[in-house]
Amino acid sequence: MATPTRRGSTPARLRVASILGVVAIVAMALACVLTARALTTASDRAQDSTGPVLVATQELFASIAEADAASAAVFLSGVDEDREQRRLYELALERSSAQVQEVSRLVDEDDTETHDALKAISTDIVTYSGLVESARVANAEGLLRGPDDLTAAIELVQTGIVPEVEIVTARTQGQLQEDADTGTNAIAISAVLALVCLAILVAGQVLLARRTNRILNLPLVVATALVVATLVVLLTSWSRQQDALDAAQRDGYDSIALTAEIQTTAFRYKTLESLALIAEADPAEQAELAIQLSAVPLDDPQLIEDARNGSAVGDGLLLQANRAADTTRELAATAEMLTRWDRYLTTSEGIQIALRSAGIGAAAEAAVGPGNADFNGFNTSVESVLLDNQTQFSDGLAQARSHLDWLLLLMVALPAAAVLFAFWGYQIRIREYRR
């Protein structure tokens, strides 16, 4: 019959050590599981909600700007209307409404500020389309209010829709940063608990070695290795997820935002070009927009060649996008943007010369014909770059999530195995004292 263990005896001390070890592992496991869940939830949100909302808001900027430019071009084409520009206007307006609905579906219901901004955008889009239609009818019937209605519509975009879209974008960018930062504190807590757990297990090894004159307890060694493995897996998965998120933002979203800025700036320039022929436009603003896009002449063949190699120098959004390109395909696409913008800018300067020398009729004919054709070619090249960046962004978010695929399961399985081995290791020695 086994003798009862006395308080302070070796079996009692081993039993206390085993309880401390098991409790420490369980506490670490709980922290690791909660951390894994937080990381997975944040990564899922970035992939399924935050990322798509950011892409959709940038597309909304472009759609509104395209509708703005196309509506002015339609008005400029007169009673017969340019059917292609009318089609582009209708498609852009339809896309913008669909994008607002998509963003509203993806945004958290508790985010009232974003939903309020989206409601305001929807209302303004309806008002905007009504003003454009009123200008269209007035233009067809020869009424004087046509230019005023169109100018009011364009002003509504600048003072109403664009600021509201910027609110949605800023809040969603903040959410993306929050998604990326989620789990940082939990990681630190899990690491501290893992180190405490390791200290307790090592102290248990020392206790066993002194009390039993055996250097190592193999099950306890395995338990210690499993705790180390838990910490390594957690830190490695988190680090890889963070690297993937950083790459998605740097190579994907930042480029999306830059390309969208290029697109909206160019559309604004096109709108001002049309307004100069319809009512009034600020030539200083138009010149400033051209400089924002490129502060250097783009008709130098060497500059285009350098752009294809990613070594072009100079200020402006177009060259900035070229230097940000990180693939051969993107380099070629951004170089094509430079070429097509230079082609359109040359045509635009010809329109301005025609307006000063030959009058509105000749200038309008040039704007409706080669002006629209060259601008549409430029916009097609911008869309190509934008599509590549969107793919990079979504792929980066998906890769970040993939680094967490097995994390939650491992945060349960590894500590559970560590508990079993630790308990087994202590029990082996405790039984020896009962014999």
N, C-alpha and C positions, 0 to 999 in steps of 0.2 A: 504494500500500500504506500502511495506517494506521501511524503511528509508535506504539511502545509508550508508554503513559503512565508518567511518572516519579512516584515517591512525592513528595507535596507539590505536584504539579502540579494545575491546576484540575480536569481530569477525575477525578483520584484523589480530590480533596476532595469533588467532587460525588457520586462513587460512595459514599464513606463516609457522606455526608449522606443519600443515598438509602437506604442500608442501615439507618441509624439511624431514619429516618422510617418505613420499612416495619416494622421491629422494634417501634417504639413503637406503631404502629397495631395490630399483631397482639397485642401485650401488652394494650392497651386493649380490643381486641375479645374476647380470652379472658376478661378480668375482667367485661366487660359480659354476655357469654353466661352465665357462671356466676352472675352476679347475677340475670339474668332467669330462669334456671332455679330459683334459690332462691326468688324472689318468686312464681313460678308454682306451684311445689310447695307453698309455705306457703298460698297462696290457695286452691288445690285442697283442701288438708287442712281449711282453715277451712270451706269450702263443703260438702264431702262428709262430713266426720267431726266436727270440733270443734263446729261450729254445731249440727248435728242432735243431738249428744250433750247439749249444753247445753239444748236445747229438751226433749229426752226426759227429762232428769233433773228439770227443773221440772215436767213433766207427771207424773212418777213421784211427786213430792211431793204433788201434788194428788190423784192416784189413791189413794194410801195414806190420805190424810186423808179423802177421800170414803168409802172403804171403812170407815174407823174410825167416822165419823159414822153411816153407813147401818146398820152392824151393831148399833150401840147403839139406833138407832130401831126396827130389826126386833125386837130383844129386848124393847124397851119395849112393842111392840104386842101382846105376849102369845102365847098358843098358836096363834091363828089366823094371826098374822104379817101385817104390811103387805106385800103382794105387790110394790108399787112400790119400797119401800125394799129389799126382798130382791133385786129385779132390779138396783137401783142398786149394791148391795153386790157382787153377783156380777160385774157388768160392770166395776166399779172394780178388783176383785181380778184379773180376767182381764187388764185393761189393764196393771196394774202388773207382772204377770209378763211380758207381752209387751214392755213398755218396758225391763225389766231385760235381756232377751235382745237387744233391739235395741241397747242401749248396749254390751253385751258384744261384739256383732258389730262395732261401729264403733270401739271403743277399740283402740289399738295392742296387739299381743300382748305386747310387751316391758314394758308398763305393769302390772307385777305387783301394785302396791298398789291400783290401781283395780279390777283383776280380782278381787283378794281381797275387796275391799269389796262388789263385785257378787255374789260367791258367798255372802257373809254375808247380804246382803239377800234373796237367793233362799231361803236356809235359813230366815231369820226369817219370810218371807212364808208358807212352808209351815207353820211352827209357829203363826203367827198365825191362819191359816185353821182349823187344827186346834182351837185354843182357842175360836174363835168357834163352830165346829160343836159342840164339847162344851157350850158355854153354851146353844146352841140346843136340843140334845137335853135337857139338864137343865131348861130352861125348859118344854119340852113335857111332860116327865114330872113336873114339880113338885119337882125335886130342889133342895136348898139350895145346891149348888155353882155354880149358874148365874151369879149375879152375880160370884162370885170369878173364874170362868173368863173372863168378859167383861172384867173389870177387868184381869186379867193380860194379855189380848190387847192391850188399849189401852195398857197400860204398856210392852209389848214394842215397840209402834210408837214411843213417845216415847224409850225408852232404847236401842233396838236399830236399828230401820230408819232413823229420821230421821238419827241421827249418821252412819250409813254412807252415806246418800245425800248428806249434806253433804260427806263426804270426796271422793266422785266429782265433785260440783259444783265444789269448790275446785280440784281437780287439773285439771279441764277448763277452768275459767276461766284457770288459769295457762297451759294450752296455747294458748288463744285469744290471750292476750297475747304468748306466744312467736311465734305465727303472725304477729301484727301487727308484731312487732319484727324478724322474720327479714329479712335483706337490708340492714339499716341500715348495718352495718360494710362490707358488700360495696359498697354505694352509694358510701360515702366513698372506698374504694380505687379504684373505677372512675372517680370524678370526678377524683381526684388523677392517675391515669394518663392520663386524657383531657387534663388541663391540661398535663402533661409532653409529651404528644404534640403538642398545639397549639404549645407553645414550640419544639419541635424543627422543626415544619413552618414556623413563622414565621422561625426562624433560617435555615432552608433558603432561604426566599424572599429574605432579606437577603443571603445568600451568593450566590445566583444574580444578584441585582440588581447586586452589586458586581463580580462576575466577568464578567458578560455585558452590563452596561450596559442591562439591560432591567428596567423597574420591576416588572412582574408576570409570573409564569409561570401561565398560565390553568389548566392541569391541576392544578398544586399549590394554586391558589386553590380549585378544586372539591374537592380532597382535604381541605383545611382546613375548608371548609364542611360536608363530610360528617362529619367528626369532631365539629364543633360540633352538627350535627343528631343524631348518635348520643347525645351527652351530654344534649341537650335532651329527646329522646324518652324516654331512660331516666329522667331526673329527673321529667319530667311524668307518665309512667305510674306511677311509684312514688308521687308526691304524690297523684295522683287515687285510687290504690288505698288509700292511707292515709286519705284523707278519707272514702272510702266505708266502710272498716272502722270508722272512728270513728263515722260516722253510724249504721251497723248496730248497733253496741254501744249508743250513746246512745239512739237512737230505737226500737231493737228489743229487744235483749237486756235492757238495764237495765229497760225497761218490763215485759218478760216476768217477770223476777225479782220486780219489785214486785207485779205482778198475782198471781203464784203465791204470794207471801207473804200477800197479802190472802185468797186462797182457803184456804190452809192455816190461817191464823189464824181465819177464819170457821168452818171445819170443826171446829177444836179447840173453839171456843165451843159449837158445836152438840153435840159429843160430851159436853162437860161438862154441858150442859143435860140430856141424856139420862141421864148418870150420876147426876145429882142425884135422878132419879126411880127409879133402879135400885138404887144402892148409896150411894156417897158421892162428893161432888165438892167442889172447893175454890171457894167463891163468890168469894173474893178474886181468884183467877186468872181466873175468868170475867169479872169486872168489869174487870180489867186488859186482857184481850183486847178487850173492847168499846171501851175508851179507845184502845188501839193502832189500832183501825180508824177511830175517829172520836172526837176529844176535844171536839167541839162538837155540839150538837143538830142533827139533820138535817131537822127538820120545818118549817124556815123556808122559805117559798116563794121568798124573795129569794135564799137561799143556793143553791137548786137552779137558779134563773135565772142566777145568777153562774157556777155550775158549767158550764152550757151555753155560756157565753162564755169559759170558762177563767180567770175572775177570782175564783173563790171563795177565801176565806181561812180558815185554821184548821188545827189540827194533826190528824194521823192519816193512816193509809195510804190511805184512800179519797180524801181531798182531795189528797194528794200525787200519786196516780195521775191525778187530774183535771188538776192543773197540769202534769203531764208529757205530757199528750195533745198531739199535734202535728197532728191532722187534725180536721176538723169531725165526721166520723163517730165518732172516738175520744172527742171531747168529749161528744157525745150519749150514747155508751155508758157513759162513766164517770159522767155525771150520772144515768143510769138505775140504775147500781150504788148510788149514794147513796140514791135513792128506795126501792129495793127492800130495801136493808139496814135503813133506818129502819122500813119496814113489818114486816120480820121481827123487828127488835128490839122493836117494840111488842108483837107477839104473844108473844115470849119473856118479856118482863116480865109479861104477863098469865098465862103459864104459872107463873112464880115466885109470883105472887100467889095463883093457884089452889092451888098446892102448900101454901102457908102457911095458907090459909083453908078450902078445900074438901077437901084431902087429895090423895093420890097418884092416885086414880082420875080425878078431874076434870082434874088437871094432865096426866096421861098422855093422856087423850082429846084435849086441846087440842094437845099436842105431836105426836101422831100425825096429827091432822087439819090444822088451819090452820098449825101450826108447820112441818111438813114441806113443805106447799105453798108457804108464803112463802119458806122457805129455798131450795127448788128454783128458785123464780123469781129469787132473788138470784144463785144459782150460775149460772143461764143467762146472766145479764147479765155476770158475770165471765168466763165462757167466751167471750162475744162479744168482749170487750176483749182477752183472751188470744190469740184467733185473729188479730185485727188485728195485734198486736205480733209474733206469729210470722211473719206474712207480711212485715212490714217487715224483720225480721231476716234472713230467707232471701233476700229481694230485695236487701238491702244487701250481703250476702256475694256474691251473684251479680253485682251491679254492680261490686264490687271486683275480682272475677276478670275481668270483661269489659274492664277497663282494661289488662289484660295480654295480651289475645288475640293481638296481632301483635308483641309485644315481642321474643320470642326470635328470630323471623324477621328483624326489623329490626336486631337486634344482630349478626346475621351478615351481612346484605346491605349495610348502610351502611358498616361498616368494610372489607368486601371491596372495595366500589367505591372507597373511599378509598385502599386499597393500590394498586389498579390505576392510579388517576389520579396518585398520588404517584410511582410508578415511571415512569409515562409522562412526567410532567413533567421528572424528572431525566434520563431517557434522551434526550429531545429535545435538551437542551443538551450532554450527553456526546457524542452523535453529531456535533454541530457541530464539535467539536474533532478528530474523526477524519477529517474531510474534507480 
